[in-house]
Amino acid sequence: MGATHADPASRAADEYGAGAGSSETDPDRSSLSNLSHFSTGLSVDSDADSALGDVEAPLSTQSVRSSIYEFVEENGRTFHKYKQGKYWMPNDELEQDRLDLQHAIFVMLFKGSLYKAPIENPQSVLDIGTGTGIWAIEFAHEHPSASVLGTDLSPIQPDFVPPNCRFEIDDAEDPWVYSSNFDFIHLRLMWHSFKDPRRVIRSAYESLNPGGYIEFQDYYSELQCIDDSMKGTALERLISLYIEAGRRLGRDMLVPRRYKQWLIDAGFVDVVEEKLAIPGNPWPKGKEAKTLGYWQMTNFYDGLSAVTQTALHRGLGMSMEEIELLYTQVRKDIRDTRVHFYYLTYVVYGRKPAPQAPQSAED
């Protein structure tokens, strides 16, 4: 009789510690283990047959020295060559389409807005990790008097952009050498990008004009669920493995929970933390929530390997065969509207205070 083999997801969970980084071992996460105080605004659509009905289809959108335009290929995907390996995710056309879909998801989540901070007439704006440049381009259109700079490690931005928008290849963890300061600095979905996010925050503080704002918009990598329908799924195992892989690679995948305190520590004032819920698939009631869930399902389904493959392979040493077998199970969970999971999404912004006027001798 042949030996019995555990499935790769279970074996990996046992070997690499699927419970690693849980609230029991990470005190900073204990407050997140019970989100009863957080209202998602979502309710389950009990009509499973119509879970995918009456929903808009997901979006489908198919200036720098020559050396940084070179890409490298790994496991069938292309990645940036400039500072190769620092950013785990690919930069090919498939990924660019997905990044634009993510942009649409956030604009819908924000009710048509590009940001939450109460900025007024910003004249100089920096978009860190600009990706395809879609946020920077739309901001430039909305604010024609502003000068908008988008930076990224990959030169994948379009050539034809508004005259008040430009792009540079840059690493935000390097010393900042911009010729002038900014009124607004925007970072979206950068939770896995920096080894030292606090250094980036300090650089941003120094590079903001007094009264200027910084804003983070980020997923909390540990998926949440309004009930116990995710318990024991391959999706739950994948997320646990992904968080542990990030830890071994020097990345805190749960970093958004720290942004508020880090902004305060850096000197920012009027710091606001807002938590929003993005359904993982079209399980909720309501056309808008269902559409948002459909788009997010497409985002995660299409981006599953882009988001997690490199971390699992490099961080945990999982083989491509093990990863693909796990993905086969996870993809079923992603599309299963009986699994009521959602993305806890952080929006955190703060203002650089104006310098205090020196007190007179009489005071």
C-alpha positions in Angstrom: 0.0 0.0 0.0 1.4 3.4 -0.9 2.1 6.0 1.7 -0.6 8.6 2.5 0.5 12.1 1.9 -1.1 15.2 3.4 -2.2 17.8 1.0 0.5 20.6 0.5 -1.6 23.2 2.2 -1.9 21.1 5.3 1.7 20.0 5.2 2.9 23.6 4.8 0.7 24.8 7.6 2.1 22.1 9.9 5.7 22.7 8.8 5.7 26.5 8.7 3.3 27.2 11.5 0.0 28.3 10.1 -0.8 29.9 13.4 2.4 31.9 13.5 1.8 35.6 14.2 -1.7 34.9 15.7 -3.1 37.3 18.3 -1.9 34.8 20.9 1.7 35.3 20.0 1.5 38.9 18.9 0.1 41.3 21.5 -0.2 44.1 19.0 -2.9 42.0 17.2 -4.9 41.0 20.2 -7.3 44.0 19.8 -7.9 42.8 16.2 -8.9 39.3 17.2 -12.3 40.6 18.1 -13.6 43.2 15.7 -17.1 43.4 17.3 -16.6 47.1 17.7 -16.1 47.5 13.9 -19.2 47.8 11.8 -18.5 46.5 8.3 -21.9 47.9 7.0 -22.2 44.5 5.1 -25.0 41.9 5.4 -25.2 38.5 3.9 -27.3 38.0 0.8 -29.1 34.7 1.6 -30.1 34.2 -2.0 -27.1 32.2 -3.1 -28.4 31.8 -6.6 -28.4 35.5 -7.3 -25.0 36.1 -5.7 -23.4 37.0 -9.0 -26.5 38.4 -10.6 -27.2 42.1 -11.4 -23.5 43.0 -10.9 -21.4 45.1 -13.1 -18.6 43.2 -14.8 -15.1 43.8 -13.5 -12.9 46.2 -15.3 -10.7 44.8 -18.1 -8.2 47.4 -19.3 -5.8 45.7 -21.2 10.9 60.2 -18.2 15.0 57.7 -17.2 18.0 55.8 -18.3 17.7 52.6 -20.4 19.2 50.4 -17.7 16.2 50.8 -15.4 13.8 49.9 -18.2 15.1 46.3 -18.2 13.0 43.6 -16.6 13.8 40.1 -15.3 11.6 37.0 -15.6 10.8 34.6 -12.7 8.3 31.8 -12.8 6.7 33.1 -16.0 6.2 36.7 -14.7 8.4 39.8 -15.2 9.7 41.9 -12.4 11.6 45.2 -12.1 15.4 45.0 -12.5 16.2 48.3 -10.8 16.9 47.2 -7.2 15.9 43.7 -8.2 14.1 41.6 -5.6 13.1 44.5 -3.4 9.5 44.6 -4.5 8.0 41.1 -4.7 5.2 41.7 -7.2 5.5 41.5 -11.0 5.1 44.4 -13.4 3.9 42.8 -16.5 0.7 43.7 -18.4 -1.5 41.3 -16.5 -0.4 43.0 -13.2 -0.8 46.4 -14.7 -4.4 45.7 -15.5 -5.0 44.4 -12.0 -3.5 47.6 -10.5 -5.9 49.7 -12.5 -8.7 47.5 -11.2 -7.5 48.1 -7.6 -7.7 51.8 -8.3 -11.3 51.5 -9.4 -12.1 49.5 -6.2 -10.7 52.3 -4.0 -12.4 55.0 -5.9 -15.7 53.2 -5.5 -14.9 52.6 -1.8 -14.2 56.3 -1.4 -17.5 57.2 -3.1 -15.7 58.7 -6.1 -12.8 60.4 -4.3 -9.1 59.8 -4.6 -8.3 60.5 -1.0 -9.7 61.2 2.5 -7.4 63.8 3.9 -8.9 67.3 4.1 -6.4 68.9 1.7 -7.1 72.3 0.3 -5.6 73.5 -3.0 -2.4 71.4 -3.0 0.2 72.7 -5.4 2.8 70.0 -5.1 1.9 66.3 -4.7 3.9 63.1 -4.4 2.5 59.6 -5.2 4.8 56.9 -3.8 4.5 53.5 -5.4 2.6 55.0 -8.3 2.4 51.7 -10.3 0.7 52.4 -13.6 0.3 56.1 -12.6 -3.4 56.1 -12.7 -3.9 57.8 -9.3 -1.4 60.5 -10.1 -2.9 61.1 -13.6 -6.4 61.4 -12.2 -5.3 63.7 -9.4 -3.5 65.9 -12.0 -6.7 66.1 -14.0 -8.7 67.0 -10.9 -6.2 69.6 -9.8 -4.8 71.3 -12.9 -2.8 73.9 -10.9 -1.0 71.2 -8.9 2.3 69.6 -9.9 2.0 65.8 -9.4 5.0 63.5 -9.2 4.6 59.7 -9.2 7.6 57.5 -8.2 8.0 53.7 -8.5 10.7 51.1 -9.0 9.2 50.0 -12.3 9.0 52.3 -15.4 5.5 51.1 -16.4 3.8 54.5 -16.5 2.3 55.8 -19.8 4.0 58.4 -21.9 1.0 60.6 -22.6 0.0 62.2 -19.3 -1.3 65.6 -18.2 1.3 68.4 -18.5 1.2 68.8 -14.7 2.1 65.1 -14.1 5.4 63.4 -14.4 7.1 60.2 -13.2 10.5 59.2 -11.8 12.1 55.9 -10.9 12.9 56.1 -7.2 13.1 54.1 -4.0 11.3 55.8 -1.1 13.7 54.1 1.4 16.7 55.9 -0.1 17.5 59.5 1.0 15.0 62.0 -0.4 16.6 64.6 -2.7 13.6 66.4 -4.1 14.2 70.0 -5.1 11.1 71.3 -3.2 8.7 70.1 -0.6 5.2 68.8 -1.0 1.7 69.7 0.1 0.3 66.1 -0.1 2.1 62.7 -0.1 0.0 59.7 -1.0 0.8 56.0 -0.5 -1.6 53.2 -1.5 -1.3 49.4 -1.0 2.4 49.6 0.1 2.0 47.4 3.2 4.6 44.8 1.9 6.9 47.2 0.1 9.2 48.7 2.8 11.6 47.1 5.2 11.5 50.2 7.3 8.2 52.1 6.9 9.1 54.5 9.7 12.1 55.7 7.8 9.7 56.5 4.9 7.4 58.4 7.3 10.3 60.4 8.7 11.4 61.3 5.2 7.9 62.3 4.3 7.6 64.5 7.3 10.8 66.4 6.4 9.6 66.8 2.8 6.2 68.1 3.6 5.4 71.8 3.7 3.9 72.9 7.1 0.2 72.1 6.9 0.8 69.4 4.4 -0.7 65.9 4.7 0.4 62.3 4.3 -2.1 59.6 3.6 -1.8 55.8 3.7 -4.5 53.5 2.1 -3.8 49.9 2.8 -5.2 46.4 3.2 -4.7 44.5 6.5 -3.4 41.3 5.2 -5.1 39.1 7.7 -8.5 38.6 6.1 -11.5 39.1 8.3 -14.9 37.3 8.3 -18.3 38.3 9.7 -18.9 34.8 10.9 -17.0 31.5 11.1 -17.5 30.6 7.4 -13.8 31.0 6.6 -12.7 28.7 9.4 -10.7 25.7 8.2 -10.6 26.8 4.6 -7.5 26.8 2.3 -8.0 30.6 2.1 -7.4 30.9 5.9 -4.3 28.7 5.7 -2.9 30.7 2.8 -3.2 34.0 4.6 -1.5 32.5 7.7 1.4 31.2 5.6 1.7 34.5 3.7 2.0 36.5 7.0 4.6 34.1 8.3 6.5 34.2 5.0 6.6 38.0 5.2 7.9 37.9 8.7 10.8 35.6 7.7 11.6 38.0 4.8 11.6 41.0 7.1 8.2 42.4 6.2 5.4 43.0 8.6 2.3 42.1 6.6 0.1 43.6 9.2 1.8 47.0 9.3 -1.3 49.2 8.7 -2.3 48.8 12.3 0.9 50.7 13.2 0.5 53.7 10.9 -1.5 55.9 13.3 1.0 55.7 16.1 4.0 56.0 13.8 2.6 59.2 12.3 2.1 60.6 15.8 5.6 59.6 16.8 7.0 61.3 13.7 5.4 64.6 14.7 2.2 64.6 12.7 -1.0 66.1 14.2 -4.7 65.7 13.6 -4.0 62.0 12.8 -7.1 60.1 11.7 -7.4 56.3 11.3 -10.5 55.1 9.4 -11.3 51.4 8.9 -13.4 50.3 5.9 -14.6 46.9 4.7 -14.2 45.5 1.2 -16.1 42.3 0.7 -14.0 39.5 -0.7 -16.6 38.3 -3.2 -20.3 39.2 -4.0 -21.7 37.7 -0.8 -23.3 40.9 0.7 -26.6 42.4 0.0 -27.0 45.5 -2.1 -25.8 46.3 -5.6 -23.0 48.5 -4.7 -21.6 46.1 -2.0 -22.0 43.2 -4.4 -20.3 45.0 -7.3 -17.4 46.0 -4.9 -17.2 42.3 -3.9 -17.2 41.1 -7.5 -14.4 43.5 -8.4 -12.4 42.5 -5.3 -12.9 38.8 -6.1 -11.5 39.4 -9.6 -8.6 41.4 -8.1 -7.7 38.6 -5.7 -8.4 35.7 -8.1 -6.3 37.2 -10.9 -3.6 38.5 -8.5 -3.3 35.5 -6.2 0.1 34.4 -7.6 1.3 38.0 -8.0 0.6 38.8 -4.4 1.7 35.7 -2.6 3.8 33.4 -4.8 7.2 35.1 -4.2 6.7 35.4 -0.5 5.7 31.7 -0.1 8.6 30.5 -2.4 11.3 32.7 -0.9 10.1 33.0 2.6 9.0 29.4 3.3 10.8 27.5 0.6 7.6 26.1 -0.8 7.9 24.6 -4.3 6.0 25.9 -7.2 4.1 22.6 -7.3 3.0 22.9 -3.6 2.0 26.5 -4.2 -0.1 25.8 -7.2 -1.9 22.9 -5.5 -2.7 25.3 -2.6 -3.9 27.9 -5.1 -6.3 25.3 -6.7 -8.1 25.1 -3.3 -7.9 28.8 -2.5 -9.4 29.8 -5.8 -12.5 27.8 -4.9 -12.8 29.6 -1.6 -12.4 33.0 -3.2 -15.4 32.4 -5.5 -17.5 30.7 -2.8 -20.2 33.3 -1.7 -20.8 31.1 1.4 -17.4 32.3 2.7 -18.2 35.8 4.1 -14.7 37.3 4.2 -13.7 40.9 3.8 -10.6 43.0 3.6 -10.1 45.3 6.6 -8.9 48.4 4.9 -7.0 51.2 6.7 -7.0 54.8 5.7 -4.6 56.8 7.9 -3.7 60.5 7.4 -2.0 63.2 9.4 -0.9 66.8 9.0 2.5 68.4 9.5 2.1 71.2 12.0 3.1 74.8 11.3 6.2 75.9 13.2 5.4 77.6 16.4 6.2 81.3 16.5 9.0 82.2 19.0 7.7 83.7 22.2 8.7 87.3 22.9 10.8 88.2 26.0 7.7 89.8 27.6 5.8 86.4 27.4 
